[in-house]
Amino acid sequence: MAIPVADSAPKSDVQVDEDVAQIAKRHRISPAIVREIMRRAGTTDRSVIEREITKGKARR
């Protein structure tokens, strides 16, 4: 069974800000909400963040 390996190089602030803007626009939520989800999840991985957004929208 293969274990997923995280990116060895951390993302720069500019890349993170671009990801935040793209995710916020795609899901029609505030960039502040995306940053809060990143902070809570402890990752900048898009798939994890989008999964959390989807779970949050299902609760509404």
C-alpha distances in whole Angstrom, upper triangle without the diagonal:
4,7,10,13,16,19,21,24,25,27,31,33,35,31,30,34,33,30,32,35,33,31,34,36,33,33,37,36,38,36,37,35,32,32,32,29,28,29,28,24,25,23,24,21,23,21,21,24,25,23,25,28,27,27,30,32,31,33,36
4,6,9,13,15,17,20,22,24,27,30,31,28,27,31,30,27,29,32,30,28,31,33,31,31,35,34,35,33,34,32,29,30,30,27,25,27,26,22,22,20,21,18,20,18,18,22,23,21,24,27,26,26,29,31,30,32,35
4,6,10,13,14,18,19,21,25,27,28,25,24,28,28,25,26,30,28,26,29,31,29,29,33,32,33,31,31,30,27,27,27,24,22,24,23,19,19,17,18,16,18,16,16,20,21,19,21,24,24,24,27,29,29,30,33
4,7,10,12,15,16,18,21,24,25,22,21,24,24,21,23,26,24,23,26,28,26,26,29,29,30,27,28,27,23,24,24,21,19,21,21,17,16,14,15,12,15,13,13,17,18,17,19,22,22,22,25,27,27,29,31
4,7,8,12,13,15,19,21,23,20,19,23,23,20,22,25,24,23,26,28,26,27,30,29,30,27,28,26,23,23,24,21,19,20,20,17,16,13,14,12,15,14,14,17,19,19,20,23,24,24,26,28,29,30,33
4,6,9,9,11,15,18,19,16,15,19,19,17,19,22,21,20,23,25,24,24,27,26,26,24,24,23,20,19,21,18,15,17,18,14,13,10,10,9,12,12,12,15,17,17,18,21,22,23,24,27,28,29,31
4,6,7,9,12,15,16,14,14,17,17,15,18,21,20,19,22,24,23,24,27,26,26,23,24,24,20,19,21,19,16,18,19,16,14,11,10,9,12,13,14,16,18,19,20,22,23,25,26,28,29,31,33
4,6,9,13,16,17,15,15,19,19,18,20,23,23,22,25,27,27,28,30,29,29,25,26,26,23,21,23,22,18,19,21,18,16,13,13,13,16,17,17,19,21,22,23,25,27,28,29,31,33,34,36
4,6,9,12,14,12,13,16,17,16,18,21,21,21,24,26,25,27,29,28,27,24,24,25,21,20,22,21,17,19,21,19,16,13,12,13,15,17,18,19,21,23,23,25,27,28,29,31,33,34,36
4,7,9,12,10,10,13,14,13,15,18,19,19,21,23,23,24,26,25,24,20,21,21,18,16,19,18,14,15,18,16,13,10,9,11,14,16,16,16,19,21,21,22,25,26,27,29,31,32,33
4,7,8,6,6,10,11,10,12,15,15,16,18,20,20,22,23,22,21,17,18,19,16,14,17,17,13,15,17,16,13,11,8,10,12,15,15,15,17,20,20,21,23,25,25,27,29,30,32
4,5,5,6,9,10,11,12,14,16,17,18,20,21,23,24,23,21,17,18,20,17,15,18,18,14,16,19,18,15,13,11,13,14,18,18,17,20,22,22,23,25,27,27,28,31,32,33
4,5,5,6,9,10,10,12,14,15,16,18,20,21,22,20,18,14,15,17,14,12,15,16,13,14,18,17,15,13,11,14,15,18,18,17,19,22,21,21,24,26,25,27,30,31,31
4,5,5,6,9,10,11,12,14,15,17,18,20,21,20,18,14,16,18,15,13,17,18,15,17,20,19,18,15,12,15,15,19,19,17,19,22,22,22,25,27,26,27,30,31,31
4,5,5,6,9,10,11,12,14,15,16,18,20,19,17,14,16,17,14,13,17,17,14,16,19,18,16,13,10,12,12,15,16,15,16,20,20,20,22,24,24,25,28,30,30
4,5,5,6,9,10,10,12,14,15,16,18,16,15,11,13,14,11,9,13,13,10,12,15,14,13,10,7,10,10,14,14,12,14,17,17,17,20,22,21,22,25,26,27
4,5,5,6,9,10,10,12,14,15,16,15,13,9,11,13,10,9,13,14,11,13,17,16,15,13,10,13,12,16,16,14,15,19,18,17,20,22,21,22,25,26,26
4,5,5,6,9,10,11,12,14,15,15,13,10,13,14,12,12,15,15,13,16,19,18,18,15,11,13,11,15,16,14,15,18,19,17,20,22,22,22,25,27,27
4,5,5,6,8,10,10,12,14,13,13,10,12,13,9,10,13,13,11,14,16,15,15,12,8,9,8,11,13,10,11,15,15,14,17,19,19,19,22,24,24
4,6,5,6,9,10,11,12,10,9,6,9,9,6,7,10,10,9,12,14,14,14,12,9,11,9,12,13,10,11,14,14,12,15,18,17,17,21,22,22
4,6,5,6,9,10,10,10,9,6,10,11,9,10,13,13,13,15,18,18,18,16,13,14,12,15,16,13,13,17,16,14,17,20,18,18,22,23,22
4,5,5,6,9,10,10,11,9,13,13,10,12,15,14,14,17,19,18,19,16,13,13,10,13,15,12,11,15,15,13,15,18,18,18,21,23,22
4,5,5,6,8,8,9,8,11,10,7,10,13,11,11,15,16,15,16,14,11,11,8,10,12,9,8,11,12,10,12,15,14,14,17,19,19
4,6,5,6,5,6,5,9,8,6,9,12,11,12,15,16,16,18,16,13,14,11,13,14,11,10,13,13,10,12,15,14,13,17,18,17
4,6,5,7,8,8,12,12,10,13,15,15,16,19,20,20,21,19,16,17,13,15,17,14,12,15,16,12,14,17,16,15,18,20,19
4,6,8,10,11,14,13,11,14,16,15,16,19,20,19,21,19,16,15,12,13,15,12,10,13,14,11,12,15,15,13,16,19,18
4,6,9,10,13,11,10,13,15,13,15,18,18,18,20,18,16,16,12,13,14,11,8,11,11,8,9,12,11,10,13,15,14
4,7,9,12,10,10,14,15,14,16,19,20,20,22,20,18,19,15,16,17,14,12,15,14,10,12,15,13,11,15,16,14
4,7,8,7,8,11,12,11,14,16,16,17,19,18,17,17,15,16,16,12,11,14,13,9,11,14,11,10,14,15,13
4,5,5,7,9,10,11,13,15,16,17,18,18,16,18,16,18,17,13,13,16,14,11,14,16,14,13,17,17,16
4,5,5,6,9,10,11,12,14,15,16,15,13,15,13,16,16,12,13,16,14,12,15,17,15,15,19,20,19
4,5,5,6,9,10,10,12,14,15,15,14,16,15,18,17,13,14,17,14,13,16,17,15,16,19,19,18
4,5,5,6,9,10,11,12,14,14,13,15,14,16,14,10,12,14,11,9,13,14,11,12,16,15,15
4,5,5,6,9,10,10,12,11,10,12,10,12,11,7,9,12,10,8,12,13,12,13,16,17,17
4,5,5,6,9,10,10,10,9,12,12,14,13,9,12,14,12,11,15,16,14,16,19,19,20
4,5,5,6,8,10,11,11,13,13,15,13,10,13,14,11,11,15,15,13,15,18,17,18
4,5,5,6,8,9,9,11,11,12,9,6,9,10,7,8,11,11,10,13,15,15,16
4,6,5,6,6,6,8,9,11,9,6,10,11,9,10,14,14,14,16,18,19,20
4,6,5,7,9,11,13,15,12,10,14,14,12,13,17,16,15,18,20,20,21
4,5,8,10,12,14,14,11,10,13,13,10,12,15,14,13,16,18,17,19
4,5,8,9,11,11,8,8,11,11,8,11,14,13,13,16,18,18,20
4,7,9,12,13,10,10,14,14,12,14,17,17,17,20,22,21,23
4,5,9,10,8,8,12,12,12,14,16,17,17,20,21,22,24
4,6,9,8,7,10,12,12,13,16,17,17,19,22,23,24
4,6,6,6,9,10,11,13,15,16,17,19,20,22,24
4,6,5,6,8,10,10,12,14,15,16,18,20,22
4,5,5,6,9,10,10,12,14,15,17,19,20
4,6,5,6,9,10,11,12,14,16,17,19
4,5,5,6,9,10,11,12,14,16,17
4,5,5,6,9,10,11,12,14,16
4,5,5,6,9,10,11,13,15
4,5,5,6,9,10,11,13
4,5,5,6,9,10,11
4,5,5,6,9,10
4,6,5,7,9
4,5,5,7
4,5,5
4,6
4
